[in-house]
Amino acid sequence: MPIVKIFLLLSLLLVINYSQKSDGVLEEWCIADEQTPDSELQVGLDWACGKGGANCSKIQPGQACFKPDTVRAHSSYAFNNYYQKFKHRGGSCYFNSAAITTDLNPSHDSCNYELTP
């Protein structure tokens, strides 16, 4: 039994260390949960870009993060923008269970997802 505890502890330490940059800062983005239906993502997207105060200008037609033109992709960008903007002031990556955090940078092509340490 003690071996299992040691293994779990070492696994946890590995995950924590893997998720951090060399200076010890955790890199974490907020993205749409793959299991959430588009209709629920749309509600979160509308809130984030409206009352939530996210800057959604980059997911407008012709902008760097417009493509792919899907509710899931646009929600991920908006959720992350909100999260990075407000995470140090009580904001979360929840969106009524429509979002999750990841340590994998979701940026793609010319679309850069912000990261606030």
All heavy atoms as an XYZ file, in Angstrom:
911
protein
N       0.802     -1.206      0.000
C       0.000      0.000      0.000
C       0.843      1.268      0.000
O       0.505      2.197     -0.708
C      -0.957     -0.033      1.194
C      -2.118      0.894      1.016
S      -3.112      0.480     -0.414
C      -4.692      0.435      0.315
N       1.948      1.344      0.764
C       2.775      2.553      0.736
C       3.361      2.839     -0.641
O       3.548      3.986     -0.996
C       3.877      2.274      1.755
C       3.349      1.204      2.638
C       2.408      0.402      1.793
N       3.619      1.799     -1.430
C       4.174      2.000     -2.772
C       3.170      2.731     -3.650
O       3.535      3.610     -4.433
C       4.584      0.645     -3.393
C       5.774      0.065     -2.621
C       4.920      0.800     -4.861
C       6.191     -1.307     -3.054
N       1.912      2.410     -3.505
C       0.866      3.085     -4.279
C       0.813      4.565     -3.917
O       0.715      5.427     -4.793
C      -0.505      2.411     -4.043
C      -1.613      3.210     -4.691
C      -0.496      0.981     -4.554
N       0.913      4.883     -2.650
C       0.902      6.287     -2.218
C       2.110      7.039     -2.760
O       1.988      8.177     -3.204
C       0.861      6.372     -0.697
C      -0.470      5.957     -0.107
C      -0.468      6.082      1.400
C      -1.805      5.632      1.970
N      -1.827      5.708      3.428
N       3.260      6.404     -2.725
C       4.471      7.042     -3.250
C       4.326      7.274     -4.755
O       4.654      8.344     -5.269
C       5.721      6.183     -2.940
C       5.988      6.195     -1.436
C       6.928      6.692     -3.717
C       7.068      5.221     -1.005
N       3.799      6.286     -5.458
C       3.584      6.426     -6.889
C       2.627      7.577     -7.196
O       2.878      8.382     -8.091
C       3.039      5.114     -7.477
C       2.709      5.212     -8.931
C       3.708      5.219     -9.895
C       1.388      5.326     -9.346
C       3.403      5.319    -11.237
C       1.068      5.438    -10.687
C       2.082      5.429    -11.637
N       1.541      7.661     -6.459
C       0.578      8.741     -6.668
C       1.192     10.103     -6.378
O       0.962     11.070     -7.105
C      -0.670      8.524     -5.810
C      -1.564      7.363     -6.238
C      -2.690      7.164     -5.233
C      -2.144      7.610     -7.613
N       1.973     10.191     -5.321
C       2.628     11.446     -4.973
C       3.614     11.864     -6.059
O       3.638     13.016     -6.485
C       3.336     11.329     -3.620
C       4.074     12.575     -3.139
C       3.100     13.737     -2.974
C       4.793     12.307     -1.839
N       4.422     10.917     -6.533
C       5.377     11.231     -7.599
C       4.662     11.617     -8.888
O       5.099     12.525     -9.597
C       6.310     10.040     -7.837
C       7.319      9.762     -6.726
C       8.085      8.488     -7.017
C       8.261     10.932     -6.558
N       3.553     10.952     -9.185
C       2.771     11.298    -10.377
C       2.226     12.713    -10.280
O       2.264     13.472    -11.246
C       1.616     10.316    -10.564
O       2.102      9.022    -10.769
N       1.723     13.065     -9.112
C       1.207     14.408     -8.900
C       2.307     15.450     -9.056
O       2.117     16.476     -9.705
C       0.560     14.521     -7.518
C      -0.012     15.884     -7.146
C      -1.117     16.286     -8.109
C      -0.536     15.867     -5.729
N       3.461     15.200     -8.495
C       4.584     16.131     -8.623
C       5.020     16.271    -10.078
O       5.350     17.368    -10.523
C       5.754     15.671     -7.757
C       5.561     15.810     -6.252
C       6.721     15.155     -5.508
C       5.430     17.265     -5.858
N       5.008     15.182    -10.814
C       5.375     15.233    -12.221
C       4.396     16.096    -13.003
O       4.789     16.933    -13.806
C       5.411     13.816    -12.808
C       5.741     13.722    -14.293
C       7.157     14.230    -14.556
C       5.598     12.292    -14.766
N       3.104     15.932    -12.757
C       2.086     16.732    -13.438
C       2.250     18.204    -13.091
O       2.195     19.068    -13.965
C       0.666     16.235    -13.076
C      -0.396     17.222    -13.544
C       0.427     14.868    -13.680
N       2.468     18.513    -11.835
C       2.646     19.904    -11.412
C       3.880     20.506    -12.073
O       3.831     21.604    -12.613
C       2.724     20.012     -9.881
C       1.359     19.703     -9.264
C       3.205     21.397     -9.455
C       1.387     19.550     -7.765
N       4.974     19.781    -12.075
C       6.202     20.297    -12.676
C       6.088     20.411    -14.184
O       6.614     21.331    -14.786
C       7.396     19.406    -12.313
C       7.836     19.608    -10.887
O       7.640     20.676    -10.321
N       8.405     18.585    -10.295
N       5.391     19.486    -14.821
C       5.225     19.516    -16.265
C       4.395     20.719    -16.693
O       4.610     21.285    -17.755
C       4.558     18.224    -16.742
C       4.349     18.171    -18.230
C       5.417     17.949    -19.091
C       3.088     18.354    -18.777
C       5.238     17.905    -20.456
C       2.891     18.308    -20.147
C       3.972     18.082    -20.977
O       3.785     18.041    -22.330
N       3.466     21.150    -15.862
C       2.565     22.251    -16.190
C       3.181     23.620    -15.949
O       2.549     24.627    -16.195
C       1.285     22.139    -15.354
O       0.622     20.954    -15.647
N       4.391     23.664    -15.435
C       4.999     24.943    -15.105
C       6.156     25.257    -16.040
O       6.858     24.375    -16.513
C       5.514     24.938    -13.672
C       4.417     24.833    -12.655
C       4.959     24.847    -11.240
O       6.155     24.756    -11.015
N       4.073     24.957    -10.289
N       6.335     26.529    -16.320
C       7.508     26.974    -17.049
C       8.702     26.850    -16.133
O       8.580     26.613    -14.940
C       7.330     28.443    -17.470
C       6.268     28.641    -18.505
C       6.016     30.072    -18.860
C       7.205     30.960    -18.832
N       6.963     32.317    -19.226
N       9.877     27.079    -16.680
C      11.092     26.947    -15.887
C      11.156     27.948    -14.734
O      11.814     27.705    -13.741
C      12.325     27.110    -16.780
O      12.310     28.388    -17.386
N      10.437     29.068    -14.843
C      10.445     30.040    -13.752
C       9.370     29.743    -12.709
O       9.142     30.523    -11.806
C      10.312     31.472    -14.275
C       9.024     31.712    -15.051
O       8.193     30.788    -15.144
O       8.854     32.823    -15.567
N       8.696     28.603    -12.837
C       7.728     28.175    -11.836
C       6.319     28.731    -12.012
O       5.467     28.480    -11.189
N       6.049     29.458    -13.080
C       4.733     30.042    -13.297
C       3.859     29.022    -14.034
O       4.247     28.475    -15.068
C       4.833     31.346    -14.122
C       3.454     31.887    -14.451
C       5.646     32.378    -13.369
N       2.688     28.771    -13.500
C       1.756     27.838    -14.119
C       1.156     28.458    -15.373
O       0.654     29.579    -15.339
C       0.644     27.486    -13.129
C      -0.410     26.498    -13.604
C       0.217     25.122    -13.799
C      -1.531     26.398    -12.587
N       1.240     27.739    -16.482
C       0.623     28.186    -17.727
C      -0.702     27.455    -17.874
O      -0.733     26.227    -17.937
C       1.532     27.894    -18.918
C       2.793     28.714    -18.918
C       3.631     28.500    -20.165
O       3.510     27.442    -20.811
O       4.412     29.398    -20.494
N      -1.786     28.224    -17.929
C      -3.106     27.612    -17.962
C      -4.039     28.452    -18.820
O      -4.165     29.651    -18.621
C      -3.636     27.517    -16.530
C      -4.857     26.684    -16.353
C      -5.184     26.502    -14.885
O      -5.578     27.490    -14.235
O      -5.036     25.367    -14.412
N      -4.674     27.790    -19.779
C      -5.639     28.431    -20.654
C      -7.021     27.856    -20.370
O      -7.146     26.760    -19.833
C      -5.282     28.181    -22.115
C      -4.028     28.846    -22.564
C      -3.911     30.059    -23.181
C      -2.683     28.335    -22.453
N      -2.590     30.334    -23.455
C      -1.812     29.286    -23.016
C      -2.137     27.169    -21.930
C      -0.443     29.114    -23.083
C      -0.765     26.989    -21.981
C       0.066     27.950    -22.550
N      -8.051     28.570    -20.766
C      -9.430     28.146    -20.581
C     -10.045     27.917    -21.956
O     -10.017     28.811    -22.802
C     -10.200     29.244    -19.835
S     -11.936     28.881    -19.543
N     -10.571     26.720    -22.183
C     -11.141     26.381    -23.488
C     -12.511     25.714    -23.320
O     -12.853     25.242    -22.246
C     -10.212     25.453    -24.292
C      -9.959     24.144    -23.527
C      -8.907     26.168    -24.638
C      -9.235     23.079    -24.329
N     -13.252     25.655    -24.408
C     -14.555     24.986    -24.409
C     -14.359     23.494    -24.179
O     -13.464     22.877    -24.749
C     -15.263     25.222    -25.742
N     -15.205     22.925    -23.344
C     -15.180     21.489    -23.087
C     -15.743     20.768    -24.310
O     -16.824     21.107    -24.792
C     -16.015     21.173    -21.840
C     -15.900     19.738    -21.390
O     -15.635     18.851    -22.237
O     -16.072     19.484    -20.191
N     -15.012     19.782    -24.808
C     -15.426     19.035    -25.999
C     -16.782     18.353    -25.836
O     -17.452     18.056    -26.814
C     -14.367     17.977    -26.361
C     -13.080     18.560    -26.884
C     -13.252     19.222    -28.238
O     -14.026     18.724    -29.080
O     -12.612     20.263    -28.457
N     -17.189     18.084    -24.608
C     -18.447     17.370    -24.365
C     -19.657     18.298    -24.267
O     -20.786     17.827    -24.160
C     -18.327     16.538    -23.094
C     -17.245     15.487    -23.189
C     -17.104     14.681    -21.915
O     -18.002     14.651    -21.091
N     -15.972     14.027    -21.757
N     -19.431     19.589    -24.305
C     -20.535     20.549    -24.151
C     -21.210     20.800    -25.497
O     -20.537     21.099    -26.481
C     -20.005     21.877    -23.578
O     -19.339     21.617    -22.346
C     -21.133     22.860    -23.348
N     -22.527     20.691    -25.545
C     -23.251     20.964    -26.803
C     -23.079     22.419    -27.250
O     -22.920     23.323    -26.419
C     -24.719     20.691    -26.440
C     -24.707     19.935    -25.159
C     -23.429     20.286    -24.467
N     -23.125     22.627    -28.553
C     -22.967     23.969    -29.118
C     -23.967     24.964    -28.548
O     -23.643     26.137    -28.364
C     -23.087     23.938    -30.643
C     -21.831     23.414    -31.321
O     -20.829     23.131    -30.623
O     -21.840     23.299    -32.563
N     -25.170     24.512    -28.261
C     -26.190     25.433    -27.743
C     -25.762     26.006    -26.387
O     -25.975     27.195    -26.112
C     -27.541     24.740    -27.622
O     -27.454     23.608    -26.760
N     -25.146     25.196    -25.548
C     -24.660     25.679    -24.250
C     -23.408     26.540    -24.415
O     -23.225     27.526    -23.701
C     -24.368     24.499    -23.320
C     -25.611     23.768    -22.873
C     -25.309     22.597    -21.965
O     -24.379     22.684    -21.152
O     -26.022     21.582    -22.082
N     -22.563     26.174    -25.371
C     -21.377     26.996    -25.640
C     -21.796     28.386    -26.118
O     -21.186     29.384    -25.741
C     -20.476     26.329    -26.682
C     -19.787     25.049    -26.256
C     -19.019     24.440    -27.433
C     -18.848     25.296    -25.075
N     -22.839     28.437    -26.938
C     -23.309     29.724    -27.458
C     -23.762     30.639    -26.330
O     -23.488     31.847    -26.351
C     -24.447     29.519    -28.467
C     -24.886     30.798    -29.156
C     -23.822     31.358    -30.071
O     -23.354     30.673    -30.975
N     -23.443     32.617    -29.853
N     -24.422     30.080    -25.333
C     -24.851     30.881    -24.182
C     -23.628     31.464    -23.476
O     -23.583     32.656    -23.146
C     -25.705     30.035    -23.207
C     -25.964     30.789    -21.915
C     -27.016     29.632    -23.864
N     -22.609     30.627    -23.259
C     -21.384     31.102    -22.614
C     -20.643     32.120    -23.459
O     -20.121     33.117    -22.949
N     -20.598     31.892    -24.761
C     -19.952     32.820    -25.692
C     -20.640     34.177    -25.663
O     -19.977     35.226    -25.572
C     -19.978     32.232    -27.103
C     -19.479     33.093    -28.253
C     -18.014     33.444    -28.077
C     -19.702     32.361    -29.580
N     -21.960     34.165    -25.712
C     -22.714     35.421    -25.680
C     -22.457     36.176    -24.380
O     -22.281     37.404    -24.396
C     -24.216     35.153    -25.837
C     -24.586     34.648    -27.225
O     -23.770     34.783    -28.153
O     -25.700     34.095    -27.360
N     -22.406     35.458    -23.265
C     -22.160     36.112    -21.977
C     -20.737     36.668    -21.916
O     -20.527     37.817    -21.531
C     -22.392     35.150    -20.810
C     -22.206     35.842    -19.506
C     -23.141     36.547    -18.803
C     -20.982     35.965    -18.766
N     -22.581     37.089    -17.674
C     -21.251     36.746    -17.625
C     -19.680     35.485    -18.959
C     -20.276     37.058    -16.682
C     -18.708     35.800    -18.025
C     -19.015     36.576    -16.892
N     -19.759     35.839    -22.309
C     -18.356     36.268    -22.235
C     -18.120     37.529    -23.069
O     -17.475     38.474    -22.609
C     -17.427     35.148    -22.694
N     -18.661     37.542    -24.278
C     -18.444     38.679    -25.175
C     -19.342     39.866    -24.850
O     -19.116     40.964    -25.349
C     -18.671     38.253    -26.628
S     -17.458     37.056    -27.222
N     -20.347     39.655    -24.020
C     -21.260     40.731    -23.623
C     -20.983     41.185    -22.211
O     -19.993     41.872    -21.946
N     -21.843     40.758    -21.296
C     -21.721     41.172    -19.893
C     -20.401     40.775    -19.256
O     -19.935     41.434    -18.330
C     -22.867     40.589    -19.066
C     -24.210     41.181    -19.378
C     -25.290     40.570    -18.503
C     -26.650     41.154    -18.839
N     -27.707     40.566    -18.006
N     -19.792     39.694    -19.737
C     -18.539     39.213    -19.150
C     -17.353     40.127    -19.394
O     -16.388     40.127    -18.637
N     -17.382     40.881    -20.468
C     -16.323     41.845    -20.737
C     -15.111     41.302    -21.472
O     -14.072     41.962    -21.533
N     -15.218     40.110    -22.066
C     -14.100     39.586    -22.856
C     -13.947     40.419    -24.129
O     -14.916     40.955    -24.656
C     -14.345     38.121    -23.209
N     -12.725     40.504    -24.612
C     -12.462     41.190    -25.876
C     -12.590     40.151    -26.985
O     -11.699     39.327    -27.176
C     -11.068     41.806    -25.875
C     -10.748     42.519    -27.175
O     -11.496     42.438    -28.151
N      -9.623     43.200    -27.210
N     -13.679     40.195    -27.713
C     -13.975     39.202    -28.742
C     -13.709     39.719    -30.151
O     -14.174     39.135    -31.135
C     -15.413     38.716    -28.591
S     -15.686     37.858    -27.021
N     -12.956     40.787    -30.267
C     -12.702     41.381    -31.587
C     -11.934     40.433    -32.509
O     -12.134     40.461    -33.722
C     -11.957     42.701    -31.441
O     -10.698     42.512    -30.822
N     -11.087     39.563    -31.973
C     -10.290     38.670    -32.821
C     -11.080     37.489    -33.387
O     -10.565     36.770    -34.238
C      -9.075     38.155    -32.059
C      -8.027     39.221    -31.831
C      -6.772     38.633    -31.234
C      -5.726     39.707    -31.022
N      -4.504     39.154    -30.414
N     -12.326     37.290    -32.935
C     -13.135     36.206    -33.505
C     -14.204     36.749    -34.454
O     -15.120     36.033    -34.838
C     -13.761     35.298    -32.413
C     -14.588     36.091    -31.400
C     -12.683     34.477    -31.728
C     -15.327     35.235    -30.383
N     -14.035     37.992    -34.869
C     -14.942     38.600    -35.853
C     -14.440     38.258    -37.259
O     -13.253     37.989    -37.456
C     -15.006     40.115    -35.660
C     -15.512     40.542    -34.286
C     -16.866     39.924    -33.952
O     -17.799     40.003    -34.739
N     -16.958     39.309    -32.783
N     -15.332     38.252    -38.264
C     -14.918     37.922    -39.635
C     -13.704     38.732    -40.083
O     -13.620     39.933    -39.849
C     -16.153     38.278    -40.473
C     -17.300     38.113    -39.517
C     -16.764     38.565    -38.176
N     -12.761     38.025    -40.693
C     -11.556     38.663    -41.208
C     -10.437     38.814    -40.194
O      -9.336     39.212    -40.552
N     -10.691     38.502    -38.938
C      -9.672     38.661    -37.891
C      -8.919     37.340    -37.676
O      -9.319     36.282    -38.149
C     -10.309     39.143    -36.599
C     -10.965     40.506    -36.716
C      -9.986     41.573    -37.178
O      -8.897     41.717    -36.639
N     -10.372     42.320    -38.210
N      -7.828     37.411    -36.925
C      -6.890     36.287    -36.776
C      -7.500     35.009    -36.206
O      -7.052     33.912    -36.524
C      -5.714     36.720    -35.905
N      -8.521     35.116    -35.373
C      -9.086     33.926    -34.716
C     -10.501     33.589    -35.182
O     -11.197     32.804    -34.540
C      -9.051     34.109    -33.197
S      -7.381     34.335    -32.553
N     -10.913     34.174    -36.319
C     -12.252     33.876    -36.836
C     -12.364     32.425    -37.300
O     -13.386     31.776    -37.110
C     -12.607     34.828    -37.976
C     -13.966     34.564    -38.561
C     -15.113     34.849    -37.825
C     -14.101     34.026    -39.826
C     -16.379     34.594    -38.348
C     -15.359     33.777    -40.362
C     -16.501     34.063    -39.619
N     -11.305     31.908    -37.908
C     -11.322     30.522    -38.389
C     -10.605     29.629    -37.398
O      -9.563     30.020    -36.861
C     -10.683     30.440    -39.765
C     -11.532     31.163    -40.781
C     -11.183     30.780    -42.180
C     -12.141     31.522    -43.106
N     -12.174     31.032    -44.403
N     -11.110     28.445    -37.126
C     -12.318     27.914    -37.735
C     -13.572     28.636    -37.218
O     -13.639     29.004    -36.049
C     -12.333     26.442    -37.313
C     -11.467     26.372    -36.098
C     -10.488     27.496    -36.206
N     -14.512     28.814    -38.116
C     -15.753     29.528    -37.800
C     -16.755     28.562    -37.180
O     -17.723     28.144    -37.825
C     -16.311     30.170    -39.070
C     -17.575     30.974    -38.818
O     -17.887     31.267    -37.642
O     -18.270     31.303    -39.806
N     -16.480     28.182    -35.937
C     -17.377     27.277    -35.210
C     -17.674     27.871    -33.836
O     -16.883     28.660    -33.304
C     -16.742     25.886    -35.012
O     -15.592     26.010    -34.175
C     -16.352     25.249    -36.346
N     -18.797     27.486    -33.283
C     -19.156     27.949    -31.938
C     -18.100     27.484    -30.942
O     -17.694     28.230    -30.058
C     -20.558     27.434    -31.539
C     -20.850     27.737    -30.075
C     -21.608     28.040    -32.430
N     -17.610     26.261    -31.098
C     -16.620     25.708    -30.171
C     -15.311     26.512    -30.205
O     -14.764     26.871    -29.174
C     -16.346     24.243    -30.495
C     -15.454     23.553    -29.491
C     -15.496     22.043    -29.618
N     -16.833     21.486    -29.728
C     -17.694     21.356    -28.721
N     -17.349     21.734    -27.508
N     -18.895     20.848    -28.930
N     -14.822     26.800    -31.383
C     -13.569     27.553    -31.507
C     -13.726     28.975    -30.983
O     -12.866     29.484    -30.258
C     -13.103     27.562    -32.963
N     -14.812     29.626    -31.344
C     -15.041     30.997    -30.882
C     -15.258     31.032    -29.369
O     -14.773     31.950    -28.690
C     -16.229     31.622    -31.609
C     -15.947     31.915    -33.050
N     -16.859     32.512    -33.875
C     -14.853     31.686    -33.813
C     -16.340     32.651    -35.085
N     -15.122     32.140    -35.073
N     -15.946     30.025    -28.835
C     -16.146     29.956    -27.386
C     -14.817     29.785    -26.664
O     -14.567     30.433    -25.649
C     -17.085     28.798    -27.022
O     -18.372     29.029    -27.523
N     -13.972     28.921    -27.181
C     -12.662     28.711    -26.551
C     -11.882     30.015    -26.483
O     -11.306     30.355    -25.449
C     -11.852     27.659    -27.321
O     -12.372     26.372    -27.094
N     -11.877     30.765    -27.583
C     -11.142     32.030    -27.580
C     -11.750     33.006    -26.570
O     -11.036     33.622    -25.772
C     -11.103     32.667    -28.971
C     -10.273     33.914    -28.944
C      -8.893     33.848    -29.090
C     -10.850     35.150    -28.681
C      -8.113     34.990    -28.991
C     -10.079     36.295    -28.577
C      -8.718     36.205    -28.735
O      -7.939     37.338    -28.616
N     -13.068     33.143    -26.599
C     -13.742     34.092    -25.703
C     -13.598     33.679    -24.241
O     -13.339     34.518    -23.376
C     -15.221     34.203    -26.071
N     -13.761     32.388    -23.950
C     -13.616     31.903    -22.574
C     -12.215     32.206    -22.064
O     -12.029     32.654    -20.937
C     -13.875     30.395    -22.489
C     -15.292     29.970    -22.755
C     -15.600     28.621    -22.864
C     -16.335     30.883    -22.911
C     -16.899     28.195    -23.095
C     -17.642     30.475    -23.154
C     -17.916     29.112    -23.242
N     -11.207     31.935    -22.907
C      -9.839     32.179    -22.476
C      -9.565     33.662    -22.290
O      -8.909     34.065    -21.329
C      -8.824     31.600    -23.466
C      -7.419     31.749    -22.933
O      -7.041     31.126    -21.946
N      -6.644     32.619    -23.563
N     -10.081     34.490    -23.189
C      -9.852     35.923    -23.056
C     -10.441     36.430    -21.745
O      -9.797     37.190    -21.016
C     -10.442     36.670    -24.252
C     -10.101     38.135    -24.218
O     -10.793     38.927    -23.572
N      -9.016     38.505    -24.889
N     -11.652     36.000    -21.435
C     -12.278     36.375    -20.163
C     -11.442     35.866    -18.986
O     -11.152     36.608    -18.052
C     -13.697     35.807    -20.084
C     -14.297     35.955    -18.712
C     -14.943     37.131    -18.339
C     -14.186     34.941    -17.760
C     -15.467     37.291    -17.063
C     -14.704     35.081    -16.488
C     -15.331     36.251    -16.138
O     -15.831     36.411    -14.865
N     -11.069     34.608    -19.024
C     -10.329     33.981    -17.926
C      -9.005     34.699    -17.677
O      -8.658     35.011    -16.528
C     -10.105     32.509    -18.242
C      -9.355     31.746    -17.189
C      -9.858     31.601    -15.904
C      -8.135     31.152    -17.480
C      -9.175     30.889    -14.937
C      -7.444     30.431    -16.527
C      -7.967     30.297    -15.254
O      -7.277     29.599    -14.305
N      -8.260     34.963    -18.721
C      -6.963     35.634    -18.555
C      -7.147     37.057    -18.019
O      -6.350     37.527    -17.210
C      -6.190     35.671    -19.882
C      -5.863     34.313    -20.457
C      -5.027     33.437    -19.557
O      -4.192     33.893    -18.782
N      -5.249     32.125    -19.641
N      -8.199     37.712    -18.443
C      -8.460     39.097    -18.036
C      -8.891     39.198    -16.573
O      -8.525     40.145    -15.876
C      -9.545     39.673    -18.945
C      -9.794     41.152    -18.816
C     -10.783     41.605    -19.893
C     -11.051     43.079    -19.845
N     -12.017     43.495    -20.886
N      -9.657     38.206    -16.106
C     -10.266     38.322    -14.780
C      -9.848     37.266    -13.748
O     -10.337     37.295    -12.622
C     -11.792     38.308    -14.910
C     -12.335     39.479    -15.675
C     -12.856     39.310    -16.947
C     -12.307     40.759    -15.127
C     -13.351     40.401    -17.655
C     -12.799     41.850    -15.824
C     -13.326     41.673    -17.094
N      -8.947     36.363    -14.083
C      -8.624     35.277    -13.153
C      -7.998     35.763    -11.856
O      -8.147     35.116    -10.823
C      -7.730     34.226    -13.818
C      -6.341     34.692    -14.173
C      -5.595     33.576    -14.886
C      -4.214     34.002    -15.305
N      -3.545     32.941    -16.060
N      -7.324     36.888    -11.879
C      -6.726     37.423    -10.648
C      -7.680     38.342     -9.896
O      -7.313     38.926     -8.879
C      -5.419     38.155    -10.965
C      -4.363     37.245    -11.513
N      -3.872     36.170    -10.812
C      -3.719     37.231    -12.708
C      -2.970     35.546    -11.540
N      -2.865     36.168    -12.694
N      -8.895     38.470    -10.423
C      -9.915     39.291     -9.766
C     -11.187     38.487     -9.507
O     -12.275     39.039     -9.474
C     -10.220     40.517    -10.626
C      -9.039     41.473    -10.711
C      -9.413     42.727    -11.449
N      -9.124     42.521    -12.871
C      -9.589     43.275    -13.841
N     -10.403     44.274    -13.576
N      -9.276     43.033    -15.085
N     -11.047     37.186     -9.367
C     -12.178     36.337     -9.032
C     -12.846     35.640    -10.198
O     -13.761     34.847     -9.997
N     -12.416     35.912    -11.427
C     -12.997     35.246    -12.592
C     -12.567     33.793    -12.648
O     -11.480     33.441    -12.194
N     -13.423     32.953    -13.201
C     -13.097     31.529    -13.277
C     -13.286     31.006    -14.699
O     -13.824     31.679    -15.568
C     -13.987     30.730    -12.323
O     -15.317     30.706    -12.802
N     -12.865     29.787    -14.881
C     -13.048     29.076    -16.150
C     -14.161     28.063    -15.945
O     -13.962     26.859    -16.014
C     -11.749     28.388    -16.553
S     -11.867     27.453    -18.097
N     -15.361     28.532    -15.700
C     -16.473     27.642    -15.409
C     -17.524     27.680    -16.518
O     -17.805     26.674    -17.135
C     -17.090     27.990    -14.049
C     -18.235     27.083    -13.676
C     -18.036     25.739    -13.435
C     -19.528     27.580    -13.584
C     -19.087     24.899    -13.118
C     -20.592     26.752    -13.252
C     -20.366     25.410    -13.024
O     -21.408     24.592    -12.708
N     -18.103     28.824    -16.749
C     -19.108     29.024    -17.797
C     -20.194     27.957    -17.749
O     -20.510     27.322    -18.754
C     -18.447     29.092    -19.174
C     -17.522     30.267    -19.309
C     -16.160     30.137    -19.046
C     -18.014     31.511    -19.641
C     -15.311     31.218    -19.136
C     -17.171     32.610    -19.732
C     -15.820     32.460    -19.474
N     -20.727     27.752    -16.549
C     -21.797     26.776    -16.318
C     -21.401     25.374    -16.802
O     -22.155     24.694    -17.480
C     -23.096     27.241    -16.976
C     -24.313     26.644    -16.307
O     -24.268     26.312    -15.129
N     -25.392     26.509    -17.047
N     -20.182     24.988    -16.478
C     -19.597     23.680    -16.834
C     -19.305     23.519    -18.325
O     -19.101     22.407    -18.800
C     -20.480     22.524    -16.371
O     -20.561     22.491    -14.970
N     -19.251     24.603    -19.068
C     -18.998     24.518    -20.507
C     -17.510     24.637    -20.851
O     -17.130     24.438    -22.003
C     -19.770     25.621    -21.236
N     -16.665     24.928    -19.867
C     -15.249     25.163    -20.140
C     -14.368     24.359    -19.188
O     -14.795     23.954    -18.113
C     -14.937     26.646    -20.010
N     -13.132     24.164    -19.621
C     -12.131     23.478    -18.804
C     -10.798     24.200    -18.968
O     -10.588     24.931    -19.932
C     -11.959     22.001    -19.219
C     -11.544     21.883    -20.692
C     -13.220     21.199    -18.943
C     -11.149     20.490    -21.123
N      -9.897     23.995    -18.026
C      -8.554     24.553    -18.157
C      -7.636     23.502    -18.774
O      -7.861     22.301    -18.652
C      -7.981     25.004    -16.799
O      -7.986     23.898    -15.895
C      -8.774     26.159    -16.231
N      -6.603     23.992    -19.443
C      -5.612     23.125    -20.058
C      -4.238     23.761    -19.929
O      -4.123     24.993    -19.889
C      -5.934     22.862    -21.545
O      -4.937     21.981    -22.092
C      -5.963     24.152    -22.359
N      -3.213     22.918    -19.867
C      -1.853     23.440    -19.864
C      -1.233     23.365    -21.261
O      -0.063     23.669    -21.456
C      -0.984     22.720    -18.827
C      -0.867     21.234    -19.074
O      -1.525     20.718    -19.999
O      -0.118     20.573    -18.348
N      -2.043     22.966    -22.252
C      -1.594     22.929    -23.635
C      -2.056     24.205    -24.329
O      -3.253     24.496    -24.368
C      -2.169     21.708    -24.353
C      -1.786     20.353    -23.766
C      -2.532     19.230    -24.481
C      -0.293     20.140    -23.822
N      -1.121     24.941    -24.872
C      -1.430     26.211    -25.522
C      -2.343     25.967    -26.729
O      -1.953     25.290    -27.679
C      -0.130     26.880    -25.961
C      -0.342     28.274    -26.501
O      -1.437     28.675    -26.858
N       0.731     29.023    -26.582
N      -3.564     26.521    -26.722
C      -4.503     26.300    -27.829
C      -4.283     27.220    -29.029
O      -5.039     27.142    -30.004
C      -5.863     26.571    -27.173
C      -5.566     27.544    -26.093
C      -4.179     27.222    -25.598
N      -3.271     28.080    -28.980
C      -3.004     28.975    -30.109
C      -2.786     28.158    -31.383
O      -2.265     27.039    -31.336
C      -1.763     29.819    -29.832
O      -1.960     30.636    -28.703
N      -3.181     28.719    -32.514
C      -3.020     28.024    -33.789
C      -2.868     29.055    -34.895
O      -3.395     30.155    -34.829
C      -4.220     27.110    -34.067
C      -5.535     27.829    -34.021
N      -6.084     28.425    -35.129
C      -6.387     28.067    -33.009
C      -7.240     28.983    -34.795
N      -7.445     28.788    -33.501
N      -2.119     28.681    -35.904
C      -1.858     29.555    -37.049
C      -1.503     30.957    -36.529
O      -0.601     31.112    -35.751
C      -3.055     29.568    -38.002
C      -3.397     28.160    -38.511
O      -2.449     27.408    -38.807
O      -4.583     27.828    -38.587
N      -2.252     31.984    -36.964
C      -1.958     33.340    -36.507
C      -2.824     33.740    -35.316
O      -2.801     34.885    -34.888
C      -2.153     34.339    -37.648
O      -3.496     34.307    -38.094
N      -3.600     32.791    -34.793
C      -4.476     33.064    -33.645
C      -3.730     32.772    -32.343
O      -3.451     31.620    -32.024
C      -5.733     32.200    -33.736
S      -6.858     32.429    -32.347
N      -3.428     33.832    -31.619
C      -2.679     33.711    -30.381
C      -3.614     33.845    -29.180
O      -4.244     34.875    -29.005
C      -1.589     34.790    -30.314
C      -0.731     34.660    -29.097
O      -0.420     33.558    -28.660
N      -0.360     35.775    -28.506
N      -3.691     32.784    -28.388
C      -4.479     32.822    -27.145
C      -3.645     33.477    -26.071
O      -2.508     33.063    -25.813
C      -4.850     31.409    -26.707
C      -6.046     30.833    -27.413
C      -6.080     30.687    -28.800
C      -7.149     30.395    -26.699
C      -7.177     30.138    -29.442
C      -8.254     29.840    -27.327
C      -8.256     29.720    -28.704
O      -9.344     29.178    -29.341
N      -4.178     34.498    -25.446
C      -3.454     35.232    -24.430
C      -3.148     34.366    -23.218
O      -3.867     33.406    -22.929
C      -4.259     36.453    -23.986
C      -4.447     37.471    -25.091
C      -5.353     38.604    -24.656
O      -5.342     38.987    -23.487
O      -6.071     39.114    -25.542
N      -2.086     34.731    -22.524
C      -1.720     34.076    -21.282
C      -1.246     35.151    -20.308
O      -0.316     35.878    -20.613
C      -0.605     33.049    -21.500
C      -0.100     32.355    -20.242
C      -1.188     31.481    -19.639
C       1.132     31.527    -20.569
N      -1.921     35.252    -19.185
C      -1.536     36.195    -18.150
C      -0.993     35.403    -16.968
O      -1.725     34.598    -16.405
C      -2.754     37.034    -17.682
O      -3.315     37.689    -18.825
C      -2.352     38.045    -16.635
N       0.290     35.596    -16.645
C       0.873     34.833    -15.528
C       0.213     35.168    -14.206
O      -0.405     36.173    -14.028
C       2.329     35.259    -15.507
C       2.551     36.131    -16.675
C       1.230     36.459    -17.273
